[in-house]
């Protein structure tokens, strides 16, 4: 995982969650939950890809790995649905997207820099 993307994701999450903590604490907590879920997902994906490149994987292990990664996202969204007064579902969604947006922004800035 690119450290710049991870750092930008965490920085954006902290900044936006501090701003929203004064407006709506549930959105702030949703952002943090979504960002943590996204970073966990990406970390597990990185581990899985390293194992796949180094040695062959069975199809059962590939399916279990995919289910575990998807369950992280599902659980974070379910938490937001079950306790909406504490965790905002839109905050979780944006938190899940922060990593992807950070990756896109850094990729575009690198292409413009060349």
N, CA, C and O atoms as a DFTB+ gen file, in Angstrom:
456 C
 N C O
     1  1       0.854      -1.171       0.000
     2  2       0.000       0.000       0.000
     3  2       0.898       1.231       0.000
     4  3       1.856       1.311       0.768
     5  1       0.588       2.169      -0.849
     6  2       1.352       3.396      -0.945
     7  2       1.175       4.207       0.333
     8  3       0.049       4.493       0.740
     9  1       2.283       4.574       0.961
    10  2       2.216       5.298       2.232
    11  2       1.634       6.700       2.063
    12  3       1.005       7.224       2.982
    13  1       1.841       7.311       0.893
    14  2       1.281       8.635       0.656
    15  2      -0.246       8.581       0.610
    16  3      -0.920       9.458       1.149
    17  1      -0.779       7.557      -0.031
    18  2      -2.234       7.415      -0.130
    19  2      -2.816       7.156       1.258
    20  3      -3.821       7.755       1.641
    21  1      -2.182       6.270       1.998
    22  2      -2.651       5.959       3.354
    23  2      -2.583       7.208       4.239
    24  3      -3.520       7.499       4.984
    25  1      -1.474       7.940       4.153
    26  2      -1.318       9.154       4.952
    27  2      -2.342      10.216       4.596
    28  3      -2.914      10.857       5.477
    29  1      -2.574      10.401       3.292
    30  2      -3.573      11.384       2.854
    31  2      -4.967      10.979       3.307
    32  3      -5.754      11.828       3.725
    33  1      -5.279       9.691       3.229
    34  2      -6.588       9.204       3.663
    35  2      -6.808       9.478       5.146
    36  3      -7.867       9.960       5.548
    37  1      -5.804       9.168       5.948
    38  2      -5.928       9.377       7.394
    39  2      -6.010      10.866       7.712
    40  3      -6.797      11.274       8.567
    41  1      -5.207      11.677       7.033
    42  2      -5.222      13.125       7.267
    43  2      -6.578      13.729       6.916
    44  3      -7.119      14.533       7.676
    45  1      -7.124      13.343       5.767
    46  2      -8.439      13.849       5.356
    47  2      -9.517      13.390       6.336
    48  3     -10.394      14.172       6.707
    49  1      -9.456      12.134       6.755
    50  2     -10.445      11.616       7.700
    51  2     -10.403      12.371       9.016
    52  3     -11.446      12.761       9.542
    53  1      -9.209      12.581       9.550
    54  2      -9.079      13.290      10.824
    55  2      -9.571      14.722      10.700
    56  3     -10.301      15.212      11.561
    57  1      -9.168      15.394       9.621
    58  2      -9.571      16.790       9.426
    59  2     -11.088      16.929       9.294
    60  3     -11.704      17.753       9.969
    61  1     -11.675      16.125       8.428
    62  2     -13.122      16.227       8.190
    63  2     -13.902      15.782       9.430
    64  3     -14.938      16.366       9.749
    65  1     -13.413      14.753      10.131
    66  2     -14.145      14.294      11.321
    67  2     -14.071      15.321      12.447
    68  3     -15.020      15.451      13.221
    69  1     -12.959      16.053      12.554
    70  2     -12.887      17.126      13.563
    71  2     -13.879      18.227      13.224
    72  3     -14.559      18.748      14.109
    73  1     -13.965      18.584      11.947
    74  2     -14.922      19.615      11.524
    75  2     -16.352      19.167      11.812
    76  3     -17.151      19.933      12.351
    77  1     -16.674      17.919      11.451
    78  2     -18.040      17.436      11.646
    79  2     -18.344      17.095      13.104
    80  3     -19.513      16.949      13.462
    81  1     -17.326      16.965      13.951
    82  2     -17.607      16.670      15.355
    83  2     -18.341      17.833      16.022
    84  3     -19.074      17.629      16.990
    85  1     -18.149      19.054      15.508
    86  2     -18.867      20.203      16.041
    87  2     -20.274      20.314      15.451
    88  3     -21.166      20.885      16.079
    89  1     -20.475      19.774      14.255
    90  2     -21.766      19.866      13.576
    91  2     -22.650      18.673      13.920
    92  3     -23.767      18.838      14.410
    93  1     -22.138      17.465      13.657
    94  2     -22.905      16.245      13.894
    95  2     -21.914      15.130      14.229
    96  3     -21.161      14.671      13.370
    97  1     -21.930      14.709      15.477
    98  2     -20.958      13.723      15.954
    99  2     -21.133      12.369      15.271
   100  3     -20.160      11.633      15.113
   101  1     -22.357      12.027      14.863
   102  2     -22.605      10.739      14.206
   103  2     -21.891      10.662      12.857
   104  3     -21.385       9.603      12.486
   105  1     -21.847      11.768      12.126
   106  2     -21.136      11.787      10.848
   107  2     -19.642      11.605      11.083
   108  3     -18.972      10.872      10.355
   109  1     -19.134      12.275      12.100
   110  2     -17.718      12.163      12.436
   111  2     -17.344      10.723      12.776
   112  3     -16.322      10.218      12.310
   113  1     -18.157      10.072      13.576
   114  2     -17.887       8.689      13.945
   115  2     -18.052       7.755      12.749
   116  3     -17.334       6.762      12.636
   117  1     -18.983       8.063      11.864
   118  2     -19.151       7.284      10.648
   119  2     -17.938       7.380       9.732
   120  3     -17.515       6.385       9.144
   121  1     -17.383       8.584       9.614
   122  2     -16.179       8.759       8.809
   123  2     -15.026       7.922       9.349
   124  3     -14.315       7.261       8.591
   125  1     -14.853       7.957      10.648
   126  2     -13.758       7.197      11.257
   127  2     -13.975       5.703      11.066
   128  3     -13.041       4.985      10.712
   129  1     -15.195       5.227      11.296
   130  2     -15.489       3.811      11.103
   131  2     -15.274       3.391       9.652
   132  3     -14.686       2.341       9.390
   133  1     -15.742       4.198       8.715
   134  2     -15.583       3.886       7.305
   135  2     -14.125       3.874       6.871
   136  3     -13.711       3.006       6.103
   137  1     -13.348       4.828       7.357
   138  2     -11.937       4.880       7.006
   139  2     -11.195       3.677       7.584
   140  3     -10.360       3.082       6.903
   141  1     -11.491       3.316       8.826
   142  2     -10.852       2.142       9.428
   143  2     -11.213       0.868       8.673
   144  3     -10.360       0.008       8.451
   145  1     -12.480       0.752       8.280
   146  2     -12.906      -0.422       7.506
   147  2     -12.214      -0.464       6.152
   148  3     -11.795      -1.530       5.701
   149  1     -12.092       0.683       5.504
   150  2     -11.441       0.737       4.199
   151  2      -9.961       0.399       4.304
   152  3      -9.439      -0.357       3.484
   153  1      -9.287       0.946       5.294
   154  2      -7.865       0.650       5.467
   155  2      -7.640      -0.817       5.816
   156  3      -6.665      -1.418       5.366
   157  1      -8.530      -1.394       6.611
   158  2      -8.432      -2.822       6.924
   159  2      -8.645      -3.652       5.663
   160  3      -7.915      -4.612       5.415
   161  1      -9.634      -3.285       4.877
   162  2      -9.907      -3.979       3.619
   163  2      -8.682      -3.943       2.708
   164  3      -8.281      -4.976       2.172
   165  1      -8.093      -2.777       2.529
   166  2      -6.940      -2.622       1.650
   167  2      -5.738      -3.390       2.200
   168  3      -4.985      -3.992       1.435
   169  1      -5.556      -3.371       3.520
   170  2      -4.452      -4.111       4.134
   171  2      -4.604      -5.618       3.892
   172  3      -3.640      -6.290       3.527
   173  1      -5.805      -6.140       4.094
   174  2      -6.041      -7.559       3.855
   175  2      -5.891      -7.907       2.375
   176  3      -5.400      -8.984       2.036
   177  1      -6.308      -7.010       1.505
   178  2      -6.140      -7.230       0.064
   179  2      -4.658      -7.287      -0.305
   180  3      -4.249      -8.110      -1.124
   181  1      -3.863      -6.417       0.294
   182  2      -2.427      -6.409       0.047
   183  2      -1.783      -7.712       0.499
   184  3      -0.959      -8.286      -0.214
   185  1      -2.159      -8.175       1.685
   186  2      -1.629      -9.447       2.189
   187  2      -2.022     -10.583       1.256
   188  3      -1.197     -11.434       0.921
   189  1      -3.280     -10.594       0.838
   190  2      -3.770     -11.647      -0.045
   191  2      -3.025     -11.640      -1.378
   192  3      -2.653     -12.698      -1.885
   193  1      -2.805     -10.459      -1.946
   194  2      -2.119     -10.373      -3.236
   195  2      -0.657     -10.807      -3.107
   196  3      -0.121     -11.451      -4.008
   197  1      -0.016     -10.460      -1.998
   198  2       1.360     -10.912      -1.782
   199  2       1.426     -12.433      -1.731
   200  3       2.324     -13.040      -2.313
   201  1       0.476     -13.044      -1.035
   202  2       0.448     -14.503      -0.967
   203  2       0.153     -15.119      -2.333
   204  3       0.718     -16.158      -2.676
   205  1      -0.713     -14.499      -3.101
   206  2      -1.066     -15.015      -4.418
   207  2       0.126     -14.958      -5.366
   208  3       0.355     -15.888      -6.140
   209  1       0.880     -13.873      -5.306
   210  2       2.043     -13.725      -6.178
   211  2       3.139     -14.722      -5.791
   212  3       3.794     -15.298      -6.661
   213  1       3.335     -14.922      -4.499
   214  2       4.416     -15.800      -4.041
   215  2       4.130     -17.285      -4.225
   216  3       5.052     -18.070      -4.447
   217  1       2.872     -17.673      -4.136
   218  2       2.533     -19.091      -4.319
   219  2       1.097     -19.213      -4.792
   220  3       0.304     -18.280      -4.659
   221  1       0.775     -20.358      -5.340
   222  2      -0.574     -20.586      -5.854
   223  2      -1.564     -20.745      -4.702
   224  3      -1.236     -21.327      -3.668
   225  1      -2.755     -20.231      -4.884
   226  2      -3.804     -20.297      -3.877
   227  2      -4.892     -21.256      -4.342
   228  3      -5.148     -21.388      -5.539
   229  1      -5.520     -21.915      -3.396
   230  2      -6.668     -22.747      -3.740
   231  2      -7.886     -21.852      -3.935
   232  3      -7.950     -20.750      -3.390
   233  1      -8.842     -22.328      -4.706
   234  2     -10.037     -21.519      -4.961
   235  2     -10.855     -21.319      -3.689
   236  3     -11.522     -20.296      -3.535
   237  1     -10.809     -22.286      -2.782
   238  2     -11.533     -22.146      -1.512
   239  2     -10.936     -21.016      -0.683
   240  3     -11.672     -20.209      -0.114
   241  1      -9.616     -20.953      -0.611
   242  2      -8.966     -19.899       0.159
   243  2      -9.213     -18.531      -0.472
   244  3      -9.346     -17.533       0.237
   245  1      -9.274     -18.481      -1.808
   246  2      -9.566     -17.223      -2.484
   247  2     -10.973     -16.744      -2.159
   248  3     -11.183     -15.554      -1.925
   249  1     -11.944     -17.664      -2.144
   250  2     -13.322     -17.284      -1.821
   251  2     -13.441     -16.827      -0.371
   252  3     -14.123     -15.842      -0.089
   253  1     -12.792     -17.524       0.545
   254  2     -12.853     -17.149       1.958
   255  2     -12.220     -15.774       2.174
   256  3     -12.738     -14.959       2.937
   257  1     -11.114     -15.526       1.508
   258  2     -10.456     -14.222       1.621
   259  2     -11.370     -13.101       1.122
   260  3     -11.480     -12.050       1.754
   261  1     -12.011     -13.332       0.003
   262  2     -12.936     -12.329      -0.548
   263  2     -14.121     -12.100       0.389
   264  3     -14.535     -10.960       0.594
   265  1     -14.669     -13.174       0.956
   266  2     -15.795     -13.048       1.885
   267  2     -15.398     -12.293       3.145
   268  3     -16.181     -11.493       3.658
   269  1     -14.205     -12.535       3.646
   270  2     -13.747     -11.822       4.844
   271  2     -13.615     -10.336       4.545
   272  3     -14.041      -9.500       5.342
   273  1     -13.022     -10.001       3.393
   274  2     -12.864      -8.586       3.051
   275  2     -14.212      -7.901       2.851
   276  3     -14.411      -6.774       3.306
   277  1     -15.132      -8.572       2.175
   278  2     -16.454      -7.971       1.971
   279  2     -17.243      -7.872       3.273
   280  3     -18.030      -6.944       3.455
   281  1     -17.033      -8.825       4.175
   282  2     -17.751      -8.776       5.457
   283  2     -17.324      -7.570       6.282
   284  3     -18.116      -7.057       7.074
   285  1     -16.099      -7.110       6.114
   286  2     -15.649      -5.900       6.824
   287  2     -16.497      -4.706       6.397
   288  3     -16.929      -3.916       7.236
   289  1     -16.732      -4.575       5.110
   290  2     -17.547      -3.468       4.607
   291  2     -19.005      -3.635       5.043
   292  3     -19.650      -2.673       5.460
   293  1     -19.510      -4.852       4.943
   294  2     -20.901      -5.114       5.322
   295  2     -21.117      -4.827       6.799
   296  3     -22.120      -4.215       7.166
   297  1     -20.199      -5.257       7.649
   298  2     -20.340      -5.041       9.090
   299  2     -20.313      -3.552       9.416
   300  3     -21.089      -3.096      10.255
   301  1     -19.440      -2.787       8.773
   302  2     -19.402      -1.350       9.055
   303  2     -20.705      -0.666       8.628
   304  3     -21.181       0.237       9.316
   305  1     -21.276      -1.083       7.512
   306  2     -22.556      -0.495       7.090
   307  2     -23.696      -0.952       8.001
   308  3     -24.601      -0.170       8.294
   309  1     -23.662      -2.202       8.450
   310  2     -24.692      -2.691       9.380
   311  2     -24.649      -1.955      10.713
   312  3     -25.691      -1.656      11.297
   313  1     -23.455      -1.666      11.189
   314  2     -23.328      -0.896      12.435
   315  2     -24.020       0.449      12.275
   316  3     -24.736       0.899      13.170
   317  1     -23.804       1.089      11.128
   318  2     -24.436       2.388      10.878
   319  2     -25.948       2.263      10.770
   320  3     -26.676       3.170      11.172
   321  1     -26.425       1.148      10.232
   322  2     -27.872       0.960      10.114
   323  2     -28.513       0.631      11.462
   324  3     -29.647       1.032      11.725
   325  1     -27.792      -0.098      12.315
   326  2     -28.363      -0.517      13.598
   327  2     -28.317       0.575      14.655
   328  3     -29.205       0.644      15.505
   329  1     -27.311       1.421      14.620
   330  2     -27.229       2.521      15.580
   331  2     -27.058       3.853      14.844
   332  3     -25.983       4.452      14.884
   333  1     -28.117       4.315      14.172
   334  2     -27.987       5.549      13.389
   335  2     -27.796       6.806      14.241
   336  3     -27.305       7.818      13.742
   337  1     -28.176       6.753      15.511
   338  2     -27.982       7.934      16.363
   339  2     -26.513       8.105      16.745
   340  3     -26.101       9.205      17.114
   341  1     -25.721       7.044      16.664
   342  2     -24.295       7.109      16.999
   343  2     -23.403       7.183      15.755
   344  3     -22.386       7.876      15.757
   345  1     -23.788       6.464      14.691
   346  2     -22.961       6.365      13.488
   347  2     -23.829       6.647      12.265
   348  3     -24.825       5.963      12.031
   349  1     -23.448       7.645      11.500
   350  2     -24.192       8.028      10.305
   351  2     -23.757       7.172       9.120
   352  3     -22.563       7.012       8.868
   353  1     -24.729       6.626       8.395
   354  2     -24.416       5.730       7.273
   355  2     -23.735       6.467       6.124
   356  3     -22.909       5.880       5.426
   357  1     -24.063       7.739       5.914
   358  2     -23.402       8.508       4.861
   359  2     -21.954       8.807       5.247
   360  3     -21.073       8.864       4.388
   361  1     -21.718       8.995       6.538
   362  2     -20.348       9.160       7.013
   363  2     -19.530       7.910       6.778
   364  3     -18.374       7.991       6.363
   365  1     -20.121       6.745       7.042
   366  2     -19.432       5.480       6.797
   367  2     -19.136       5.323       5.307
   368  3     -18.037       4.921       4.925
   369  1     -20.114       5.640       4.477
   370  2     -19.914       5.526       3.031
   371  2     -18.769       6.428       2.568
   372  3     -17.902       5.987       1.812
   373  1     -18.758       7.675       3.009
   374  2     -17.687       8.586       2.619
   375  2     -16.349       8.112       3.187
   376  3     -15.319       8.233       2.524
   377  1     -16.356       7.577       4.405
   378  2     -15.137       7.034       4.986
   379  2     -14.590       5.869       4.179
   380  3     -13.376       5.719       4.039
   381  1     -15.487       5.042       3.645
   382  2     -15.058       3.939       2.789
   383  2     -14.490       4.448       1.469
   384  3     -13.634       3.793       0.874
   385  1     -14.948       5.595       1.007
   386  2     -14.504       6.136      -0.274
   387  2     -13.250       6.995      -0.168
   388  3     -12.615       7.273      -1.185
   389  1     -12.877       7.421       1.037
   390  2     -11.744       8.337       1.188
   391  2     -10.463       7.763       0.592
   392  3      -9.719       8.480      -0.077
   393  1     -10.198       6.480       0.826
   394  2      -8.978       5.880       0.293
   395  2      -8.981       5.917      -1.228
   396  3      -7.968       6.243      -1.845
   397  1     -10.099       5.588      -1.825
   398  2     -10.179       5.573      -3.285
   399  2     -10.042       6.981      -3.864
   400  3      -9.398       7.177      -4.895
   401  1     -10.650       7.952      -3.198
   402  2     -10.532       9.342      -3.652
   403  2      -9.091       9.827      -3.506
   404  3      -8.572      10.510      -4.389
   405  1      -8.448       9.475      -2.396
   406  2      -7.044       9.862      -2.188
   407  2      -6.146       9.245      -3.250
   408  3      -5.243       9.905      -3.765
   409  1      -6.389       7.991      -3.576
   410  2      -5.615       7.317      -4.617
   411  2      -5.801       8.009      -5.962
   412  3      -4.835       8.198      -6.702
   413  1      -7.020       8.382      -6.278
   414  2      -7.309       9.075      -7.528
   415  2      -6.619      10.442      -7.576
   416  3      -6.016      10.796      -8.590
   417  1      -6.704      11.206      -6.491
   418  2      -6.098      12.537      -6.444
   419  2      -4.585      12.443      -6.603
   420  3      -3.998      13.207      -7.369
   421  1      -3.941      11.513      -5.886
   422  2      -2.489      11.388      -5.989
   423  2      -2.055      10.877      -7.365
   424  3      -1.004      11.277      -7.867
   425  1      -2.844      10.006      -7.972
   426  2      -2.517       9.525      -9.320
   427  2      -2.604      10.654     -10.332
   428  3      -1.732      10.785     -11.191
   429  1      -3.637      11.461     -10.242
   430  2      -3.790      12.605     -11.166
   431  2      -2.670      13.618     -10.948
   432  3      -2.132      14.163     -11.912
   433  1      -2.316      13.872      -9.688
   434  2      -1.245      14.848      -9.427
   435  2       0.101      14.327      -9.907
   436  3       0.943      15.116     -10.337
   437  1       0.326      13.014      -9.844
   438  2       1.583      12.443     -10.355
   439  2       1.654      12.533     -11.872
   440  3       2.722      12.792     -12.428
   441  1       0.522      12.321     -12.552
   442  2       0.508      12.409     -14.017
   443  2       0.740      13.836     -14.476
   444  3       1.423      14.056     -15.476
   445  1       0.181      14.821     -13.758
   446  2       0.376      16.212     -14.110
   447  2       1.790      16.665     -13.835
   448  3       2.294      17.571     -14.498
   449  1       2.442      16.038     -12.853
   450  2       3.812      16.398     -12.500
   451  2       4.833      15.931     -13.518
   452  3       5.946      16.457     -13.545
   453  1       4.498      14.969     -14.350
   454  2       5.453      14.458     -15.350
   455  2       5.532      15.317     -16.565
   456  3       6.290      15.014     -17.487
